[in-house]
């Protein structure tokens, strides 16, 4: 596998403070809530409503306030400018047009006071998911700023749509991430989702249901709550054996750092399908470990070797469809140019000694036994990352298993292969024994997720933490700040992908 120089450069620039300001996932806009103070909290039972009178139903407020705009008002406001903004805050015009087209460009919220209140409260609770409510107008939802009714209407819709998008696919969507962070969930129709929420018995629950439905996500949310608790006096979560631990620091600093780490990894979980396949191969490059899940339970785990810090293994999804016994190795061009080429000029016998042959196109192939070992798990991905055996077994004893050019080497490949084929290890040995290259198809291809999780569930189901060796956490954290908002879904022009 080859990490492009551009990806490496962009990663370096990110770590040195370079940023790209893309579109906006949710930018705060002025006061939907004319009655609340800047420090107001989400109301509980008996609290005064956050919504201003002009967003309440017409039968109770018609005499006190004007309607929230007519059909032409909303349509003209949405379609009059290329970039819609209210009180200096950008809104997502294309997405709002889609939503209001389904309502004939009529006001939605004046006749739906209870739904609006529930959805505002949900946005203000975004912190429970590790998301700053200010990404979705949170600070301004708490202010008593008086906006014209039509602007209150549009801001509320935009806030809820943006929050729904963040829960469904992340507040840092694929358009603005590094090129080697290539995970994304299934798409959703945000306008239809909001309509369904409005018409449901519990609108807030309908929006909250867009978040991942996994034990890891639920556990990290609980850990975040613990880390933020005033009673938290020490590091949150247990140690992660086999990885470096941070130096001891004061408890309050540790808890703040843990809160950020958890929030970042909650975000990464939102890049995955809401419902993960029950059977899957899971590779966490942050811990250099592979886990095979069957029926959503860990069935097998092994160590792996992953990419070096300057040749990082990417995050992506693919499938394994077959096993390749005694695989040859098509040497990547980067290795030919940077490593083998210079050696050939000094050592003409290098290829022969390493079972390598030069192809007509200038490529080099290493014949079995190759650097891929005796077993390769066939999977297609645009990064040309291989999952395979290795003759260098001694490397698995090291705590630092970031030793490859980006491919993933498996410590116990025969055991993994047997479990994937649902056959005994003897069947794998038999396939390897002739020494020739041959293939064994899986009855059913199995999904593979290559992730980078520095906060995760360990084998006991407890939240554990690993070091951010690839230095990716801070980059994600910056994007989660209110000034680093990202485009919503496919409805806005995205920032070009980097890398």
C-alpha positions as semicolon CSV with decimal commas, in nm:
position;residue;x (nm);y (nm);z (nm)
1;X;0,000;0,000;0,000
2;X;0,123;0,348;-0,084
3;X;0,046;0,667;0,109
4;X;0,056;0,945;-0,147
5;X;0,297;1,234;-0,083
6;X;-0,001;1,469;-0,102
7;X;-0,184;1,287;0,177
8;X;0,132;1,288;0,389
9;X;0,186;1,658;0,316
10;X;-0,171;1,748;0,399
11;X;-0,150;1,550;0,722
12;X;0,168;1,735;0,813
13;X;0,010;2,069;0,733
14;X;-0,290;1,982;0,948
15;X;-0,069;1,890;1,241
16;X;0,122;2,215;1,203
17;X;-0,199;2,418;1,228
18;X;-0,303;2,449;0,864
19;X;-0,678;2,440;0,823
20;X;-0,936;2,436;0,548
21;X;-1,255;2,621;0,607
22;X;-1,521;2,436;0,420
23;X;-1,895;2,477;0,406
24;X;-2,117;2,491;0,709
25;X;-2,296;2,203;0,879
26;X;-2,473;2,423;1,124
27;X;-2,399;2,788;1,188
28;X;-2,565;2,962;1,474
29;X;-2,827;3,219;1,379
30;X;-3,000;3,474;1,591
31;X;-3,272;3,414;1,846
32;X;-3,549;3,174;1,795
33;X;-3,611;3,220;2,161
34;X;-3,713;3,572;2,253
35;X;-3,792;3,487;2,614
36;X;-3,474;3,309;2,722
37;X;-3,159;3,465;2,862
38;X;-2,810;3,395;2,730
39;X;-2,750;3,155;3,019
40;X;-3,083;2,973;2,997
41;X;-3,081;2,595;3,008
42;X;-3,305;2,340;2,844
43;X;-3,635;2,377;3,029
44;X;-3,771;2,100;3,242
45;X;-4,122;2,042;3,363
46;X;-4,272;2,365;3,480
47;X;-4,014;2,584;3,308
48;X;-4,112;2,874;3,090
49;X;-4,112;2,779;2,721
50;X;-3,801;2,867;2,524
51;X;-3,993;2,948;2,208
52;X;-4,097;3,304;2,151
53;X;-4,465;3,381;2,115
54;X;-4,446;3,428;1,741
55;X;-4,350;3,063;1,692
56;X;-4,644;2,940;1,897
57;X;-4,963;2,820;1,737
58;X;-5,175;3,089;1,573
59;X;-5,485;3,014;1,781
60;X;-5,306;3,133;2,096
61;X;-5,085;3,411;1,961
62;X;-5,248;3,553;1,651
63;X;-5,359;3,864;1,831
64;X;-5,018;3,920;1,984
65;X;-4,784;3,864;1,694
66;X;-4,781;3,860;1,313
67;X;-4,774;3,535;1,116
68;X;-4,435;3,381;1,045
69;X;-4,432;3,490;0,686
70;X;-4,648;3,394;0,390
71;X;-4,573;3,167;0,096
72;X;-4,405;3,432;-0,114
73;X;-4,206;3,562;0,185
74;X;-4,040;3,225;0,250
75;X;-3,986;3,140;-0,113
76;X;-3,846;3,480;-0,198
77;X;-3,616;3,479;0,104
78;X;-3,476;3,132;0,027
79;X;-3,437;3,183;-0,347
80;X;-3,340;3,550;-0,359
81;X;-2,968;3,506;-0,292
82;X;-2,711;3,243;-0,376
83;X;-2,592;3,227;-0,014
84;X;-2,864;3,252;0,247
85;X;-2,768;3,427;0,570
86;X;-2,957;3,558;0,869
87;X;-2,802;3,797;1,119
88;X;-2,466;3,729;0,958
89;X;-2,501;3,351;0,996
90;X;-2,499;3,122;0,694
91;X;-2,791;2,887;0,640
92;X;-2,822;2,597;0,398
93;X;-3,038;2,741;0,124
94;X;-3,057;2,434;-0,099
95;X;-3,160;2,211;0,191
96;X;-3,417;2,461;0,314
97;X;-3,561;2,486;-0,036
98;X;-3,603;2,110;-0,045
99;X;-3,772;2,107;0,296
100;X;-4,009;2,396;0,227
101;X;-4,096;2,274;-0,121
102;X;-4,265;1,984;0,054
103;X;-4,470;2,236;0,251
104;X;-4,561;2,458;-0,044
105;X;-4,324;2,720;0,103
106;X;-4,564;2,781;0,390
107;X;-4,454;2,838;0,750
108;X;-4,412;2,512;0,940
109;X;-4,363;2,602;1,306
110;X;-4,641;2,845;1,414
111;X;-4,895;2,563;1,420
112;X;-4,646;2,314;1,569
113;X;-4,538;2,474;1,895
114;X;-4,484;2,151;2,089
115;X;-4,283;1,991;1,810
116;X;-4,068;2,302;1,774
117;X;-4,005;2,314;2,148
118;X;-3,906;1,947;2,159
119;X;-3,666;1,987;1,868
120;X;-3,506;2,300;2,014
121;X;-3,447;2,111;2,338
122;X;-3,289;1,826;2,143
123;X;-3,047;2,064;1,972
124;X;-2,949;2,214;2,307
125;X;-2,872;1,863;2,434
126;X;-2,623;1,799;2,152
127;X;-2,345;1,795;2,410
128;X;-2,464;1,449;2,516
129;X;-2,329;1,327;2,181
130;X;-2,001;1,515;2,215
131;X;-2,129;1,791;1,985
132;X;-2,124;2,160;2,073
133;X;-2,479;2,300;2,046
134;X;-2,325;2,614;1,901
135;X;-2,267;2,414;1,584
136;X;-2,647;2,421;1,549
137;X;-2,737;2,774;1,665
138;X;-2,712;2,674;2,032
139;X;-2,581;3,001;2,174
140;X;-2,839;3,201;1,985
141;X;-3,122;2,966;2,075
142;X;-3,065;3,073;2,435
143;X;-3,074;3,446;2,359
144;X;-3,369;3,678;2,364
145;X;-3,269;3,830;2,031
146;X;-3,573;3,951;1,841
147;X;-3,574;3,834;1,482
148;X;-3,856;3,885;1,233
149;X;-4,091;3,585;1,231
150;X;-3,976;3,457;0,892
151;X;-3,616;3,452;1,009
152;X;-3,706;3,263;1,328
153;X;-3,887;3,012;1,107
154;X;-3,590;2,951;0,880
155;X;-3,331;2,942;1,157
156;X;-3,519;2,676;1,351
157;X;-3,555;2,458;1,043
158;X;-3,190;2,497;0,954
159;X;-3,075;2,417;1,308
160;X;-3,270;2,092;1,327
161;X;-3,173;1,982;0,977
162;X;-2,805;2,043;1,052
163;X;-2,823;1,857;1,385
164;X;-2,996;1,564;1,218
165;X;-2,722;1,553;0,957
166;X;-2,449;1,557;1,222
167;X;-2,606;1,264;1,407
168;X;-2,665;1,069;1,087
169;X;-2,324;1,104;0,919
170;X;-2,105;1,312;1,145
171;X;-2,042;1,681;1,200
172;X;-1,716;1,635;1,006
173;X;-1,848;1,474;0,686
174;X;-1,637;1,310;0,421
175;X;-1,622;1,623;0,205
176;X;-1,392;1,803;0,448
177;X;-1,186;1,519;0,591
178;X;-0,845;1,397;0,487
179;X;-0,854;1,170;0,185
180;X;-0,746;0,868;0,389
181;X;-1,047;0,903;0,624
182;X;-1,280;0,734;0,379
183;X;-1,567;0,604;0,593
184;X;-1,925;0,717;0,554
185;X;-2,267;0,580;0,647
186;X;-2,564;0,527;0,422
187;X;-2,720;0,851;0,289
188;X;-3,048;0,985;0,425
189;X;-3,305;1,236;0,303
190;X;-3,285;1,508;0,565
191;X;-3,599;1,692;0,458
192;X;-3,805;1,374;0,471
193;X;-3,646;1,284;0,803
194;X;-3,751;1,614;0,958
195;X;-4,104;1,572;0,822
196;X;-4,123;1,226;0,977
197;X;-4,000;1,366;1,307
198;X;-4,259;1,645;1,305
199;X;-4,537;1,392;1,247
200;X;-4,413;1,144;1,507
201;X;-4,534;1,123;1,868
202;X;-4,183;1,216;1,989
203;X;-4,003;1,444;1,741
204;X;-3,685;1,467;1,947
205;X;-3,657;1,089;1,975
206;X;-3,700;1,056;1,600
207;X;-3,402;1,286;1,543
208;X;-3,193;1,124;1,818
209;X;-3,255;0,785;1,655
210;X;-3,030;0,895;1,366
211;X;-2,723;0,846;1,588
212;X;-2,533;0,514;1,574
213;X;-2,706;0,221;1,739
214;X;-2,408;0,036;1,881
215;X;-2,284;-0,065;2,228
216;X;-1,965;0,132;2,166
217;X;-2,153;0,455;2,096
218;X;-2,373;0,414;2,403
219;X;-2,072;0,333;2,622
220;X;-1,873;0,632;2,499
221;X;-2,169;0,860;2,566
222;X;-2,179;0,733;2,924
223;X;-1,803;0,778;2,956
224;X;-1,837;1,135;2,829
225;X;-2,098;1,209;3,092
226;X;-1,866;1,068;3,360
227;X;-1,568;1,268;3,234
228;X;-1,770;1,588;3,247
229;X;-1,921;1,517;3,588
230;X;-1,817;1,758;3,865
231;X;-1,746;1,452;4,081
232;X;-1,488;1,316;3,834
233;X;-1,151;1,338;4,010
234;X;-0,923;1,118;3,804
235;X;-0,864;0,964;3,464
236;X;-1,174;0,818;3,301
237;X;-1,150;0,459;3,179
238;X;-0,896;0,185;3,230
239;X;-0,551;0,145;3,085
240;X;-0,501;-0,017;2,751
241;X;-0,238;-0,293;2,783
242;X;0,029;-0,290;2,517
243;X;0,009;0,080;2,441
244;X;0,184;0,386;2,578
245;X;-0,001;0,574;2,849
246;X;0,007;0,953;2,888
247;X;0,222;1,098;3,161
248;X;0,035;1,172;3,486
249;X;-0,127;1,515;3,482
250;X;-0,365;1,696;3,718
251;X;-0,707;1,535;3,729
252;X;-0,891;1,832;3,586
253;X;-0,662;1,839;3,281
254;X;-0,693;1,465;3,236
255;X;-1,071;1,477;3,244
256;X;-1,078;1,760;2,992
257;X;-0,844;1,568;2,764
258;X;-1,053;1,255;2,805
259;X;-1,370;1,447;2,722
260;X;-1,215;1,567;2,398
261;X;-1,085;1,220;2,314
262;X;-1,427;1,066;2,371
263;X;-1,602;1,337;2,169
264;X;-1,363;1,281;1,877
265;X;-1,426;0,907;1,880
266;X;-1,801;0,949;1,905
267;X;-1,766;1,153;1,587
268;X;-1,572;0,871;1,419
269;X;-1,849;0,625;1,510
270;X;-2,095;0,851;1,328
271;X;-1,896;0,792;1,009
272;X;-2,001;0,425;1,021
273;X;-2,332;0,263;0,934
274;X;-2,589;0,324;1,206
275;X;-2,641;-0,052;1,230
276;X;-2,314;-0,236;1,181
277;X;-2,317;-0,577;1,011
278;X;-2,342;-0,850;1,276
279;X;-2,061;-1,042;1,105
280;X;-1,758;-0,825;1,031
281;X;-1,381;-0,794;1,046
282;X;-1,277;-0,492;1,252
283;X;-0,923;-0,353;1,234
284;X;-0,836;-0,072;1,473
285;X;-0,513;0,083;1,350
286;X;-0,480;0,292;1,667
287;X;-0,429;-0,025;1,873
288;X;-0,295;-0,245;1,590
289;X;-0,551;-0,516;1,660
290;X;-0,799;-0,714;1,451
291;X;-1,127;-0,856;1,579
292;X;-1,367;-1,090;1,402
293;X;-1,728;-1,043;1,505
294;X;-1,992;-1,311;1,463
295;X;-2,351;-1,222;1,554
296;X;-2,216;-0,895;1,697
297;X;-1,994;-1,081;1,943
298;X;-1,615;-1,098;1,940
299;X;-1,523;-1,444;1,809
300;X;-1,150;-1,397;1,751
301;X;-0,883;-1,133;1,805
302;X;-0,522;-1,103;1,695
303;X;-0,246;-0,850;1,668
304;X;-0,166;-0,680;1,342
305;X;0,113;-0,470;1,194
306;X;-0,009;-0,141;1,043
307;X;0,140;0,156;0,862
308;X;0,424;0,365;0,993
309;X;0,350;0,717;1,112
310;X;0,463;0,859;0,777
311;X;0,285;0,581;0,582
312;X;-0,042;0,568;0,770
313;X;-0,298;0,296;0,710
314;X;-0,619;0,470;0,592
315;X;-0,970;0,435;0,729
316;X;-1,205;0,261;0,487
317;X;-1,463;-0,013;0,436
318;X;-1,439;-0,311;0,203
319;X;-1,517;-0,685;0,195
320;X;-1,317;-1,007;0,196
321;X;-1,443;-1,244;-0,073
322;X;-1,169;-1,508;-0,087
323;X;-0,840;-1,638;0,051
324;X;-0,532;-1,655;-0,169
325;X;-0,282;-1,925;-0,074
326;X;0,087;-1,865;-0,145
327;X;0,023;-1,519;-0,293
328;X;0,271;-1,338;-0,516
329;X;0,344;-0,976;-0,437
330;X;0,308;-0,704;-0,696
331;X;0,552;-0,452;-0,556
332;X;0,406;-0,099;-0,537
333;X;0,566;0,157;-0,766
334;X;0,667;0,370;-0,470
335;X;0,872;0,087;-0,322
336;X;1,028;0,011;-0,661
337;X;1,128;0,375;-0,705
338;X;1,238;0,457;-0,351
339;X;1,378;0,129;-0,224
340;X;1,441;-0,145;-0,481
341;X;1,558;0,074;-0,770
342;X;1,855;0,224;-0,584
343;X;1,958;-0,125;-0,469
344;X;1,955;-0,270;-0,821
345;X;2,217;-0,023;-0,939
346;X;2,453;-0,148;-0,669
347;X;2,343;-0,513;-0,655
348;X;2,231;-0,666;-0,990
349;X;2,150;-0,997;-0,818
350;X;1,902;-0,844;-0,577
351;X;1,589;-0,955;-0,767
352;X;1,697;-1,316;-0,805
353;X;1,785;-1,354;-0,438
354;X;1,444;-1,223;-0,335
355;X;1,238;-1,436;-0,580
356;X;1,153;-1,125;-0,783
357;X;1,103;-1,087;-1,156
358;X;1,085;-0,775;-1,370
359;X;0,769;-0,744;-1,581
360;X;0,750;-0,587;-1,926
361;X;0,569;-0,284;-1,792
362;X;0,854;-0,211;-1,552
363;X;0,672;-0,359;-1,256
364;X;0,828;-0,608;-1,019
365;X;0,658;-0,921;-0,889
366;X;0,785;-1,129;-0,601
367;X;0,699;-1,496;-0,647
368;X;0,603;-1,722;-0,357
369;X;0,727;-1,733;-0,091
370;X;0,673;-1,357;-0,090
371;X;0,659;-1,075;0,163
372;X;0,284;-1,144;0,185
373;X;0,356;-1,474;0,357
374;X;0,148;-1,780;0,279
375;X;-0,200;-1,631;0,299
376;X;-0,368;-1,318;0,169
377;X;-0,723;-1,207;0,236
378;X;-0,855;-1,077;-0,093
379;X;-1,029;-0,743;-0,068
380;X;-1,058;-0,451;-0,307
381;X;-0,996;-0,094;-0,196
382;X;-0,878;0,220;-0,371
383;X;-0,577;0,250;-0,141
384;X;-0,433;-0,089;-0,242
385;X;-0,412;-0,193;0,122
386;X;-0,350;-0,567;0,163
387;X;-0,453;-0,785;0,458
388;X;-0,206;-1,069;0,473
389;X;0,036;-1,304;0,647
390;X;0,404;-1,214;0,691
391;X;0,731;-1,404;0,736
392;X;0,842;-1,145;0,994
393;X;0,661;-1,295;1,291
394;X;0,893;-1,139;1,549
395;X;0,743;-0,793;1,492
396;X;0,417;-0,891;1,662
397;X;0,591;-0,907;2,000
398;X;0,647;-0,531;1,989
399;X;0,414;-0,281;2,153
400;X;0,480;-0,048;1,860
401;X;0,341;-0,238;1,564
402;X;0,343;0,048;1,315
403;X;0,603;-0,101;1,081
404;X;0,447;-0,140;0,736
405;X;0,406;0,079;0,428
406;X;0,032;0,091;0,508
407;X;-0,075;-0,269;0,454
408;X;-0,204;-0,482;0,741
409;X;-0,011;-0,794;0,846
410;X;-0,196;-1,051;1,056
411;X;-0,029;-1,241;1,342
412;X;-0,254;-1,549;1,321
413;X;-0,378;-1,559;0,960
414;X;-0,451;-1,932;0,944
415;X;-0,684;-1,917;1,242
416;X;-0,860;-1,615;1,094
417;X;-0,887;-1,784;0,754
418;X;-1,037;-2,097;0,908
419;X;-1,300;-1,894;1,090
420;X;-1,390;-1,702;0,773
421;X;-1,426;-2,027;0,577
422;X;-1,592;-2,197;0,875
423;X;-1,356;-2,488;0,829
424;X;-1,078;-2,631;1,047
425;X;-0,726;-2,492;1,033
426;X;-0,627;-2,819;0,867
427;X;-0,817;-2,705;0,557
428;X;-0,604;-2,390;0,543
429;X;-0,286;-2,594;0,585
430;X;-0,395;-2,820;0,301
431;X;-0,450;-2,525;0,069
432;X;-0,106;-2,385;0,147
433;X;0,086;-2,715;0,136
434;X;0,134;-2,750;-0,245
435;X;0,325;-2,420;-0,252
436;X;0,141;-2,296;-0,562
437;X;-0,090;-1,997;-0,575
438;X;-0,457;-2,097;-0,547
439;X;-0,778;-1,935;-0,432
440;X;-1,056;-2,038;-0,193
441;X;-1,378;-1,838;-0,216
442;X;-1,582;-1,751;0,091
443;X;-1,939;-1,876;0,085
444;X;-2,046;-1,525;0,186
445;X;-1,820;-1,219;0,160
446;X;-1,765;-1,050;0,495
447;X;-1,748;-0,673;0,552
448;X;-1,420;-0,523;0,672
449;X;-1,390;-0,195;0,860
450;X;-1,047;-0,039;0,902
451;X;-1,091;0,231;1,165
452;X;-0,883;0,457;1,386
453;X;-1,034;0,456;1,735
454;X;-0,834;0,600;2,026
455;X;-1,132;0,548;2,261
456;X;-1,306;0,215;2,219
457;X;-1,456;-0,089;2,391
458;X;-1,205;-0,351;2,500
459;X;-1,266;-0,727;2,502
460;X;-1,456;-0,696;2,831
461;X;-1,685;-0,425;2,702
462;X;-1,517;-0,151;2,906
463;X;-1,414;0,184;2,761
464;X;-1,038;0,191;2,700
465;X;-0,802;0,449;2,554
466;X;-0,502;0,432;2,325
467;X;-0,242;0,685;2,217
468;X;-0,305;0,906;1,915
469;X;0,008;0,787;1,736
470;X;-0,112;0,906;1,395
471;X;-0,200;1,246;1,548
472;X;-0,546;1,254;1,396
473;X;-0,753;1,342;1,704
474;X;-0,664;1,710;1,720
475;X;-0,757;1,759;1,355
476;X;-1,105;1,617;1,417
477;X;-1,143;1,815;1,738
478;X;-1,075;2,141;1,554
479;X;-1,351;2,060;1,308
480;X;-1,593;2,002;1,597
481;X;-1,554;2,359;1,716
482;X;-1,831;2,605;1,624
483;X;-1,611;2,803;1,384
484;X;-1,522;2,486;1,191
485;X;-1,861;2,385;1,054
486;X;-1,903;2,159;0,753
487;X;-2,150;2,131;0,465
488;X;-2,477;1,950;0,518
489;X;-2,525;1,632;0,314
490;X;-2,510;1,658;-0,062
491;X;-2,718;1,973;-0,083
492;X;-2,443;2,232;-0,052
493;X;-2,130;2,276;-0,261
494;X;-1,860;2,090;-0,062
495;X;-1,504;2,187;-0,008
496;X;-1,282;1,977;-0,239
497;X;-1,152;1,658;-0,081
498;X;-0,794;1,688;0,037
499;X;-0,508;1,447;-0,015
